[in-house]
Amino acid sequence: MAGTTVDEVLAELAALEDPKARAVNERHGDDHGVNLGKLRALAKRLKTQQDLARELWGTGDTAARLLALLVCRPKAFERDELDTMLREARTPKVHDWLVNYVVKKSRHSEELRLAWFADPDPVVASAGWALTTERVAKKPEGLDLPGLLDVIEAEMKDAPDRLQWAMNHCLAQIGIDHPEYRARAIDIGERLEVLKDYPTPPNCTSPFVPVWITEIVRRQVETTG
Protein backbone atom coordinates (compact mmCIF):
# COMPACT_ATOMS: atom_id res chain seq x y z
CA MET A 1 0.00 0.00 0.00
CA ALA A 2 2.88 2.36 -0.67
CA GLY A 3 1.72 5.74 -1.93
CA THR A 4 -1.42 5.72 0.20
CA THR A 5 -2.54 9.27 0.98
CA VAL A 6 -3.32 10.65 4.41
CA ASP A 7 -6.91 11.35 3.36
CA GLU A 8 -7.38 7.72 2.33
CA VAL A 9 -6.03 6.50 5.65
CA LEU A 10 -8.14 8.96 7.64
CA ALA A 11 -11.22 7.77 5.75
CA GLU A 12 -10.39 4.18 6.64
CA LEU A 13 -9.87 5.10 10.30
CA ALA A 14 -13.21 6.92 10.30
CA ALA A 15 -14.87 3.77 8.96
CA LEU A 16 -13.37 1.78 11.84
CA GLU A 17 -14.76 4.18 14.45
CA ASP A 18 -16.79 2.28 17.07
CA PRO A 19 -18.80 4.26 19.68
CA LYS A 20 -18.44 1.45 22.23
CA ALA A 21 -14.66 1.37 21.79
CA ARG A 22 -14.57 5.16 22.13
CA ALA A 23 -16.53 5.02 25.39
CA VAL A 24 -14.06 2.50 26.84
CA ASN A 25 -11.02 4.42 25.59
CA GLU A 26 -12.27 7.76 26.88
CA ARG A 27 -12.50 6.32 30.38
CA HIS A 28 -8.73 5.88 30.14
CA GLY A 29 -8.13 9.35 28.71
CA ASP A 30 -7.80 8.26 25.06
CA ASP A 31 -10.03 10.14 22.61
CA HIS A 32 -10.45 7.62 19.80
CA GLY A 33 -12.83 4.80 18.94
CA VAL A 34 -10.74 2.44 16.82
CA ASN A 35 -10.23 -1.13 17.99
CA LEU A 36 -6.47 -1.57 18.44
CA GLY A 37 -6.48 -4.99 16.77
CA LYS A 38 -8.01 -3.44 13.65
CA LEU A 39 -5.56 -0.55 13.87
CA ARG A 40 -2.64 -2.99 13.94
CA ALA A 41 -4.10 -4.89 10.98
CA LEU A 42 -4.25 -1.65 9.00
CA ALA A 43 -0.65 -0.88 9.95
CA LYS A 44 0.41 -4.33 8.76
CA ARG A 45 -1.15 -3.62 5.35
CA LEU A 46 0.43 -0.19 5.08
CA LYS A 47 3.88 -1.48 6.13
CA THR A 48 6.64 1.00 7.00
CA GLN A 49 6.09 4.45 5.48
CA GLN A 50 8.02 7.18 7.26
CA ASP A 51 6.65 10.11 5.22
CA LEU A 52 3.08 8.91 5.74
CA ALA A 53 3.79 8.47 9.44
CA ARG A 54 4.92 12.09 9.75
CA GLU A 55 1.81 13.29 7.91
CA LEU A 56 -0.48 11.16 10.06
CA TRP A 57 1.16 12.52 13.20
CA GLY A 58 0.69 16.05 11.90
CA THR A 59 -3.10 15.63 11.77
CA GLY A 60 -3.26 15.67 15.58
CA ASP A 61 -5.88 12.90 15.48
CA THR A 62 -5.27 10.27 18.19
CA ALA A 63 -6.06 7.19 16.05
CA ALA A 64 -3.93 8.62 13.22
CA ARG A 65 -1.05 9.22 15.62
CA LEU A 66 -1.24 5.68 16.97
CA LEU A 67 -1.14 4.39 13.41
CA ALA A 68 1.80 6.68 12.65
CA LEU A 69 3.75 5.09 15.49
CA LEU A 70 3.14 1.64 14.00
CA VAL A 71 4.20 2.50 10.43
CA CYS A 72 7.12 4.83 11.17
CA ARG A 73 10.82 4.08 11.09
CA PRO A 74 11.96 4.83 14.68
CA LYS A 75 15.61 5.45 13.80
CA ALA A 76 14.62 8.06 11.19
CA PHE A 77 13.51 10.63 13.75
CA GLU A 78 15.90 13.31 15.00
CA ARG A 79 16.27 14.03 18.69
CA ASP A 80 14.42 17.37 18.64
CA GLU A 81 11.64 15.86 16.56
CA LEU A 82 11.06 13.14 19.18
CA ASP A 83 11.16 15.74 21.95
CA THR A 84 8.48 17.78 20.20
CA MET A 85 6.37 14.69 19.54
CA LEU A 86 6.46 13.66 23.19
CA ARG A 87 5.35 17.11 24.33
CA GLU A 88 2.47 16.94 21.83
CA ALA A 89 1.45 13.42 22.93
CA ARG A 90 -1.05 14.23 25.62
CA THR A 91 -3.19 11.06 25.59
CA PRO A 92 -1.87 8.07 27.56
CA LYS A 93 -1.85 5.53 24.72
CA VAL A 94 -0.07 7.84 22.25
CA HIS A 95 2.47 8.72 24.95
CA ASP A 96 3.08 5.06 25.85
CA TRP A 97 3.41 3.87 22.26
CA LEU A 98 5.73 6.73 21.36
CA VAL A 99 8.06 5.89 24.25
CA ASN A 100 7.90 2.09 23.89
CA TYR A 101 7.70 1.62 20.12
CA VAL A 102 9.77 4.54 18.90
CA VAL A 103 11.97 6.30 21.46
CA LYS A 104 13.33 3.06 22.98
CA LYS A 105 14.52 2.05 19.48
CA SER A 106 16.01 5.46 18.70
CA ARG A 107 19.70 6.26 18.76
CA HIS A 108 18.71 9.30 20.85
CA SER A 109 17.03 7.34 23.65
CA GLU A 110 19.73 7.86 26.30
CA GLU A 111 20.08 11.58 25.56
CA LEU A 112 16.31 11.99 25.76
CA ARG A 113 16.12 9.90 28.94
CA LEU A 114 18.46 12.32 30.67
CA ALA A 115 16.70 15.40 29.30
CA TRP A 116 13.19 14.22 30.17
CA PHE A 117 14.01 12.71 33.56
CA ALA A 118 14.25 16.09 35.27
CA ASP A 119 11.69 17.94 33.12
CA PRO A 120 9.29 20.15 35.09
CA ASP A 121 6.33 18.74 33.12
CA PRO A 122 5.38 15.55 35.02
CA VAL A 123 4.10 13.83 31.88
CA VAL A 124 7.41 14.45 30.11
CA ALA A 125 9.29 13.38 33.24
CA SER A 126 7.30 10.14 33.29
CA ALA A 127 8.82 9.30 29.89
CA GLY A 128 12.29 9.83 31.38
CA TRP A 129 11.42 7.43 34.17
CA ALA A 130 10.05 4.87 31.71
CA LEU A 131 13.34 4.95 29.79
CA THR A 132 15.22 4.66 33.09
CA THR A 133 13.19 1.57 34.00
CA GLU A 134 14.18 0.07 30.66
CA ARG A 135 17.83 0.63 31.55
CA VAL A 136 17.37 -0.80 35.06
CA ALA A 137 16.17 -4.01 33.41
CA LYS A 138 18.46 -4.23 30.39
CA LYS A 139 21.52 -2.02 30.84
CA PRO A 140 21.94 -0.95 34.47
CA GLU A 141 25.68 -0.26 34.20
CA GLY A 142 26.34 3.37 35.10
CA LEU A 143 22.97 3.97 36.76
CA ASP A 144 22.94 5.22 40.36
CA LEU A 145 20.37 2.77 41.72
CA PRO A 146 20.61 3.94 45.36
CA GLY A 147 20.17 7.50 44.07
CA LEU A 148 17.08 6.50 42.13
CA LEU A 149 15.67 4.88 45.27
CA ASP A 150 16.37 8.10 47.20
CA VAL A 151 14.39 10.15 44.65
CA ILE A 152 11.52 7.65 44.60
CA GLU A 153 11.39 7.56 48.39
CA ALA A 154 11.27 11.36 48.60
CA GLU A 155 8.97 12.19 45.67
CA MET A 156 6.77 9.28 44.56
CA LYS A 157 4.06 9.60 47.23
CA ASP A 158 3.00 13.09 46.08
CA ALA A 159 3.85 12.82 42.37
CA PRO A 160 1.07 13.35 39.77
CA ASP A 161 -0.56 10.14 38.51
CA ARG A 162 1.42 9.47 35.32
CA LEU A 163 4.75 10.31 36.96
CA GLN A 164 3.87 8.32 40.08
CA TRP A 165 3.02 5.27 37.98
CA ALA A 166 6.35 5.49 36.12
CA MET A 167 8.35 5.91 39.34
CA ASN A 168 6.47 3.00 40.90
CA HIS A 169 7.38 0.80 37.91
CA CYS A 170 11.04 1.79 38.28
CA LEU A 171 10.94 0.93 41.99
CA ALA A 172 9.50 -2.51 41.23
CA GLN A 173 12.06 -3.13 38.46
CA ILE A 174 14.96 -2.30 40.78
CA GLY A 175 13.60 -4.74 43.36
CA ILE A 176 12.99 -7.48 40.78
CA ASP A 177 16.28 -7.26 38.90
CA HIS A 178 18.70 -6.24 41.65
CA PRO A 179 18.52 -8.51 44.73
CA GLU A 180 20.90 -6.31 46.71
CA TYR A 181 18.27 -3.52 46.68
CA ARG A 182 15.19 -5.74 46.94
CA ALA A 183 14.59 -5.33 50.66
CA ARG A 184 14.89 -1.55 50.43
CA ALA A 185 12.57 -1.40 47.40
CA ILE A 186 9.93 -3.47 49.21
CA ASP A 187 10.32 -1.34 52.34
CA ILE A 188 9.80 1.88 50.35
CA GLY A 189 6.71 0.39 48.75
CA GLU A 190 5.29 -0.71 52.09
CA ARG A 191 5.81 2.68 53.71
CA LEU A 192 4.54 4.82 50.83
CA GLU A 193 1.58 2.49 50.06
CA VAL A 194 1.37 3.82 46.48
CA LEU A 195 -1.24 1.85 44.44
CA LYS A 196 -1.84 -0.44 47.44
CA ASP A 197 -5.59 -0.46 46.78
CA TYR A 198 -5.39 -0.43 42.98
CA PRO A 199 -8.15 -2.70 41.59
CA THR A 200 -6.36 -5.68 40.05
CA PRO A 201 -8.24 -8.13 37.80
CA PRO A 202 -7.92 -11.87 38.44
CA ASN A 203 -4.72 -13.43 37.04
CA CYS A 204 -3.03 -10.01 36.92
CA THR A 205 -0.20 -8.86 39.18
CA SER A 206 -0.91 -5.98 41.54
CA PRO A 207 1.09 -2.78 40.86
CA PHE A 208 1.61 -2.42 44.63
CA VAL A 209 5.38 -2.84 44.73
CA PRO A 210 5.79 -5.32 47.63
CA VAL A 211 3.27 -7.67 45.99
CA TRP A 212 4.63 -7.03 42.48
CA ILE A 213 8.26 -7.76 43.37
CA THR A 214 7.42 -10.82 45.47
CA GLU A 215 5.21 -12.34 42.76
CA ILE A 216 7.62 -11.82 39.85
CA VAL A 217 10.62 -13.09 41.84
CA ARG A 218 8.59 -16.14 42.88
CA ARG A 219 7.81 -16.89 39.24
CA GLN A 220 11.47 -16.46 38.27
CA VAL A 221 12.53 -18.91 40.97
CA GLU A 222 9.94 -21.42 39.79
CA THR A 223 11.11 -21.08 36.18
CA THR A 224 14.82 -21.41 36.95
CA GLY A 225 14.41 -23.87 39.82
QUIZI-V894714 format. One record per residue. N is the residue number from 1. RES is the residue in three letters. OMEGA is omega as a letter, one per 40 degrees, with the letter a starting at -180 (NA if undefined). Layout:
BEGIN
n res omega
N RES OMEGA
N RES OMEGA
END
This chain:
BEGIN
n res omega
1 MET i
2 ALA i
3 GLY i
4 THR a
5 THR i
6 VAL a
7 ASP i
8 GLU a
9 VAL i
10 LEU i
11 ALA i
12 GLU i
13 LEU i
14 ALA i
15 ALA a
16 LEU a
17 GLU a
18 ASP a
19 PRO i
20 LYS i
21 ALA i
22 ARG a
23 ALA i
24 VAL a
25 ASN a
26 GLU i
27 ARG i
28 HIS i
29 GLY a
30 ASP a
31 ASP i
32 HIS a
33 GLY a
34 VAL i
35 ASN a
36 LEU i
37 GLY i
38 LYS i
39 LEU i
40 ARG i
41 ALA i
42 LEU i
43 ALA i
44 LYS i
45 ARG a
46 LEU a
47 LYS a
48 THR i
49 GLN a
50 GLN a
51 ASP i
52 LEU i
53 ALA i
54 ARG i
55 GLU i
56 LEU i
57 TRP a
58 GLY i
59 THR a
60 GLY a
61 ASP a
62 THR i
63 ALA i
64 ALA i
65 ARG i
66 LEU i
67 LEU i
68 ALA a
69 LEU i
70 LEU a
71 VAL a
72 CYS i
73 ARG a
74 PRO a
75 LYS a
76 ALA a
77 PHE i
78 GLU a
79 ARG a
80 ASP i
81 GLU i
82 LEU i
83 ASP i
84 THR a
85 MET a
86 LEU a
87 ARG i
88 GLU a
89 ALA a
90 ARG i
91 THR a
92 PRO a
93 LYS i
94 VAL i
95 HIS a
96 ASP a
97 TRP i
98 LEU a
99 VAL a
100 ASN a
101 TYR a
102 VAL a
103 VAL a
104 LYS i
105 LYS a
106 SER i
107 ARG a
108 HIS a
109 SER a
110 GLU i
111 GLU i
112 LEU i
113 ARG a
114 LEU a
115 ALA a
116 TRP a
117 PHE a
118 ALA a
119 ASP i
120 PRO i
121 ASP a
122 PRO i
123 VAL i
124 VAL i
125 ALA a
126 SER i
127 ALA i
128 GLY i
129 TRP i
130 ALA i
131 LEU i
132 THR i
133 THR i
134 GLU i
135 ARG i
136 VAL a
137 ALA a
138 LYS a
139 LYS a
140 PRO a
141 GLU i
142 GLY i
143 LEU i
144 ASP a
145 LEU i
146 PRO i
147 GLY i
148 LEU i
149 LEU i
150 ASP a
151 VAL i
152 ILE a
153 GLU a
154 ALA a
155 GLU a
156 MET a
157 LYS a
158 ASP a
159 ALA i
160 PRO a
161 ASP a
162 ARG i
163 LEU i
164 GLN i
165 TRP a
166 ALA i
167 MET i
168 ASN i
169 HIS i
170 CYS i
171 LEU i
172 ALA a
173 GLN i
174 ILE a
175 GLY a
176 ILE a
177 ASP a
178 HIS a
179 PRO a
180 GLU i
181 TYR a
182 ARG a
183 ALA a
184 ARG i
185 ALA i
186 ILE i
187 ASP i
188 ILE i
189 GLY a
190 GLU a
191 ARG a
192 LEU i
193 GLU i
194 VAL i
195 LEU a
196 LYS a
197 ASP a
198 TYR a
199 PRO a
200 THR i
201 PRO i
202 PRO i
203 ASN i
204 CYS i
205 THR i
206 SER i
207 PRO i
208 PHE a
209 VAL i
210 PRO i
211 VAL a
212 TRP a
213 ILE a
214 THR a
215 GLU a
216 ILE i
217 VAL i
218 ARG i
219 ARG i
220 GLN i
221 VAL i
222 GLU a
223 THR a
224 THR a
225 GLY NA
END
